[in-house]
Amino acid sequence: MKQKLLYLMLLSSFYYANAQAIFPDSGWEFQGAHASRASGLFADLSVTAPGPNPAGLDTAEIPLGLSRLFSPTLVDLDGDGDLDIVSGGQSTEGRIFYFENTGTATSPNWVQTALATLDAIAIAPGGNNETRCQLEDIDDDGDYDLFVTSRLDENGFTFNDIHYYENTGTATVPNFVESTIPGIENQNIANFPSISFVDLDNDMDLDMVGMGSDSVSYLQNTGTKLMPVFERKYHLENPWDLDSGTSLVQRNWPHGDVLVTIPNFIDIDADGDFDMAFGRDAGLASWIENVGTASAPDYGTYALQNFSGDFGVDLGTFPTIAFGDVDGDNVLDVIAGTFNPGYFAWFKGINSTLTIEEENLAVQIRVSPNPVKDILTIQFESNQINKTNITMYTITGQMVYGSNKLIQQDRAVKIDVSKLQSGLYFLKIKSGDSKTIVKKITVN
């Protein structure tokens, strides 16, 4: 059963983008944050709190006892077609917090909201635990499951970092029940652990990447999309190690400034593979290019690159970041969270105006049907287009399809979307002369 997201819109026209596609090419604009918390950020941006479009972040209730270590993730948790914020933090109960988007897919407004199935989670109650979370449909049943990483487990130990809660409810009314998946129990990935999910080996299931305590770990999904099994990889089998030794330590990761952060995997440079982005301890967000391929990632010398615009400022101590199109303009935005003082901030991704040549490209291509259930057909009308790079992304920027295609005699490319979760996707088509268009696709 697929998740039914309520994106009630007619998507008959093309949306254009340049070579960066759904990743912004003109930088980022600060929109808002919590006025009482983000003084350092406001000073860096030379703006007056809470920002031009805070979307409720300026008045969102900051939970008592949770003054720091916000770690947002973006997800449509209630299935109403817009992106909510779910966050860990540092609290005495070791809790997870829900900020419902009470606005729309194009005009967000986040409000802290009680949700019994999340509020009941309390890892190491009575302590001062630090939690981070991710939500993924890990068993491909059409709803989001919950993963929580914590500094301490329920018994106060530090060697059981990953906690799994299966969603036994629905895509609109989740119910998280503690469960397990082979390969994640008793894993010690970091003193301050976090995880993210990405199809790192291009086999159509989700692998797990852990980060924290100045190291990066890799847990490959050796099972299936329906029944995952995670196997931790070391040294030459870990893209962030590349050490041929035998010690179970990631020794080749050169950066000593990712003590508390969350990795993100998106195609930043629009070359068809997953790059890596994360916040750094001192306050900047950076990314590392994947110089390999979609099935054989290679992060080279791990050279750090910074983001442009307002998002290139010092965000505050130990920031974490999450990407998603929160305002429905086809361009990825960022929600950032920080350590102390704890707050959320929203940065809007900005793309430039496109050329007439890029607009002309759109009329040379037909994509149908849309919405689509099984097979999506891309029909090229111009015999001048001989080769294309075609990629397809979720609304939060994860690539679900990528291919370089030589156009066949019938000038059509077909994509099987039957196994994708229902919802909104971005289809990016880049011609051989580097002109690019992006189209919204609804998968039913």
N, C-alpha and C positions, 0 to 999 in steps of 0.2 A: 504494500500500500504506500503510495507516494504522498508526501506532504503537500497539502493544498494551501498555498499561499494566496492571499486575496489581492493580487495585483490586477485590479479591474481597470484596464486601460487598453486602448487600441494602439497597436504598435506597428503601423503600416509604413512609416517613413524611416529613412536612415538618419542616424545620428553620426556626426562626423568627428574625427579626431586626427591629430597629426601623428608623427611617428611614435609618440609616447602613448597613444591610444587612451585607455581609461586611466592611466597613471598621469598625473598633472605634468604639463610641460612648462607652465608659467609660474610655478611655485605654489605657495600656500598663503592663505589669508586667515589671520586670527579672527575667530567669531565670538568666543566668549569663554568664561570660566567662573569659578566661584569667587565672588568679590572679596570675601574675608580671608581667602586662603592663598591666593596666587600673587602676592605682592612682588616677588622676584620676577615672575614671568611678565607682569604688567610693566615693570620698570624696563625690562629688556625690550619690550615692544613699543615703549613710549605711548601707551594708550591708557585710557581711563577704564577702570573696571566698571562693569563686567564684560565689555566688548559690544560690538554692533549687533550681534545676533546670538545671544547666549543660549537660546533654546532651553531655558529652564535650568541650566547649569548654575546660573547666578543665585537662584533661590532654592535649589535642590537641598533637601535636608541632609546635613552631614551627620551620620550616625554617631551617637554618643559613644565615646571610647574608641572610635575609629578616626583618629586624627592624622593618620598617615598610611602610606603604602597602598594607595589605590592602584589597581591593576585591571583596567577595563578590557573586556572583549565585547565585540558587536555581534548580535544575533537576533533574529526575529523569534523570540521565545514564545510569544502568544499567537503567532501565525496570522497577524493582521496586516502584513505587508510593509511594515517599517522596521527599522533596526533599533532594538533595545540595547541597554548596557547591562551586563552582568559583571561583577567585579569581586575580587578578593580584597583583602586588606590585612592590617594588623589589628587584632582585637582579642579580648580576653577569651571569647568563645571559639575563635577560629572559624568565623562565619563567612558566608557568601552573601553578597548584597545585589538586589535587583532594582534597576532604574528603568521603569516602563516608559516607552515612547508614547506619550498620550497625544502627540501631534499626528503627522502623516508621513508618507514616504518622501514627500518633497519639502515638508516644513516640520522638522523634528522638535519635540519638547519632552525632556526627560524628567521624570518625577520618581523619587524613591518610593517603592511600592512593596507592601507585604506580599509574600508568596510563600505559603505554608511549606511547600515541598523543598524550597531553598532555605527558608528560615530555620527548618529543623536540623540542618547540617551544622554540627558543632564538633570540630576536630580539636582534641585536647582542651576541653572546657576547663576554665579556671587558670589556664596558662596565658601566655602572651604570644599567641601563635601567628604566623604569617602565612597567608593562603593566596594562591592564584588559581585561575580556572580557565578551562576551555570547553566549548560545547560543539560537538560534532555528531552526525548521525553515523556512529561507528559500526552499527549492525545493519545499516541500509534498510531500516523498516519505516522510514518516512518521518521520524521525529528526532529531535536533538537529545543526545545523551550528554552527561556531565562528567568531566574529569577535574579533579581538584588536586593540586600539589601543595604540600605544606612543609614547613620547616620541621615540625614535630608531628608524629601520628597520635592516635588516641591514647596511647600509653606513654607518650612523652619521648619516644625513641626517634632517632634521626635516619633510620635505614629503610623506612617504608614511605617513600616520597609520593607515590601516585595512588590516588583513590578514584575508583570508578563507580558511578551511579547510573544504572540503566534507567531510561525513561520508559516506564510501564504505562504511561498515560498516552497522550496524543500530541499531535503537532501544535494544537491550540491550548490544551490543558495538560501541561507536563506533570509527571509524578516520578520523582527520582528515588530509586531504591538502590541501596548499596549492593554492589555485586563485584565480580572480578572478571578479568580477561587473562588468558594464559600469557605469561611473560612480564607482567607489570608488578606482581607482588614482590615485596621486599627489595625493590630497586632503590639504590642510593645513588641518585644522579647528581646531587649537589647539596650543599648545606642550605642553600636558598633556591629551591628547585622551581622550574617552570617547564611547561611543555607546549608544543604546537604540533599540528598535523599537516602533512603534505605528502602527495604521491611522489616521493623522491626518486623512485626507480621506474616510474612510468608504466606500472603494471595494473593500474586502475583500482588500487586499494590504497588506504591511507597509512603511511608510516608515521612514526613519532620521533620528534626531535626535542631533546631536553637541553635546557640552558640554565646557567647560574653558577655562582662560585668560580667565575672565570674559566669555565669549561663548557664544551658542547658535546652531548652524547647523542647517539643514533640508535633507535630501536626499530628495526625493519619489520614490517608486517609480512610474515611468511605464511600467513593463513589466506583468507579470502575477504572480499568486500562484505560478505554476510557473516563470516565467522573469523574475526581477526585473531591472529596469534603473533605476539611481538617477541622478537629475538634481538637482544642487544649486540651491537657490532663494535669491534675495537680495531684500532690501528688502521691498517690499509683498507679495511672494510668500512671505516668511518670517514666520511668526506672531510671532517674537521680534525683529523688526527694525522694520518699519513705517516705514522711511525711504524717501523717494521719490528719493533721490540715485542716483548711478551707481557709486560706489566699492564694491569688493567687500569690504566690511567690515560686520559687524553693529554698527551704531553706536547703536542705540536701547535695547539691553539695559542697564538702569540699575545692576545690582548688581555690585560689585567684589569679591565674596567667594565666587566659584565657580571658583577657580583649578584645583583638582584635585577632581573629583566625578563622579558618574554620575547622569543623569536617570532618573526612574521615572515611568510614566504609568499612573494608576489613577483610577477615578471616586470621589474622596474624599467629595464632597458628594452622591452618589447622584442626580445629575440627568441621567444618560445620556450624558455626554461625558467626555473624558480630562482630568483635572487633572495637574499636574506636581509631583513631590516630589524633593528632593535634599538632600545634606548641604552645609553651608557651612563655609568655611575655618576659622573660629574654633571650630567644634565643634557648633553647633546644626543640627538637621534642620528644614527648612521646606517649605511647599508653596504653589503659586500656583493660584488657581482659574481654570478655563476658563469664561469668561462668555459664550462663543459657543455653538456646537453641535457635534455629533459630526462633521459634514462641513465646518464652517467655524469652526475653533477661534479663540478670541480670548482672550488672557491679560491683557486690560485694561491696567491700570497696573503690572502685575507686582508687586502688593502681596504681601508675604511673610506667611504665617501659620505659626504654630508648632504642634507636636503636644503632646498632653496626657499626663499621667501621667509615669512614669519616662522615657519616650522624649523628654520635653521638656528633658532635662538636657544639659549640655555633654558630648558624646561623646568629645572629644579632637580633636587637630589634624587637619584635612583628612579628615573622615569621609565614607564612602560608605555607602549603605543599599540593601537589597533586600527586597522584600515577597513573602510567600508563606505559605500555611497549613501550617505545619510540624508542627502537632499535631492536625490533622483535626477541628477544632471549628467549621469554617465561617467563622472570623474570621481576617483577615490578621494575621500576625506580622511582625516585622522582624528581619533579621540586619544588624548594623552592623559596619563595619571602619574602622580608623583608621590614621593615618600613622606617628606615632612617639611612644610605642612601638606597634608593630603588634599588633592583637588582633581577635578576633571577639567580639561580644556578641549575645545573643538577648533580644528583648523580646516578650512575649506580648500579643496584642490581646485586650481584654476587652469583652464586650457585656453590657448590663444585662438583668435579668429583664423579660419582656414582659407586656403586659396581657392580660386575658381577651379583650378585643375583637380583639387581633391573633391570638390562638389561634383564635378563631371564624372569622376570615377564611380560615384554612387549609382548613376543612371545606367551604367554599364553592367550592373550586377543585380540579379533578383534572388531573394532568399525566401523560400516557401517550404511548407506552410508555416505560419506564425499566428497563433500558437502552434506548437508541434508536440506530437506524442511519441513518434517512433523515429522517422528518418527526416532529417533536415537537408534540403537540397539547395546548393548554391550554384546558380546558373549564370555563367559569364556570357554577356551579349557581345562583347567586343573581341575581335580576333587579334587585337593588339596586346591582350593580356595573356602572357604565356606561362608565367610562374607566379605563385602566390604563397604567402605565409598566412595560415589560418589558425587562429587560436580562439578558445572559448573559455570564459571565466565566470565564476560565481559572483554574486553581488558584493562579496567581501574580498574579491581579488584572487581567489584560488583558481588556477588553470585546470580545466577538466578535459581539454582537448588541445592538441597542438600538432601541426604538420606542415611541412613544406611540400607543396603540390605542383607538379607539372600538369597544366590543363589538358585533359584528354580530348579526343576527337569530338565528343558530344558537349564539350565545354562545361561540364558539370562536376561538382564535388558533392558527395553525399556523406553525411555524418549521422551515425546511429546515436540517438540521445535517449533511447528507451530505458537505459539503466541509470540515468541521472535523476536526482531528486527533483520533484516538481518545484517550480519557482522561476525567478527572473535571472537571466544570464546575459553576458555581453559577448557578442561575436565580433571578433576583430579580423578584418581582411586587409592584408597589406600586399600591394602589387609589387612587381619586380622593380619598379622605379621608386619604391619606398613611399608611395602615396598610400594612405591608410584611411579606412572608414570603420566605424563601430556601429553595430546595430543591436538594439535590445531584442532578446528572444525570450518568449515565455514557453517553458516546458510544462506540459500538463501530465 
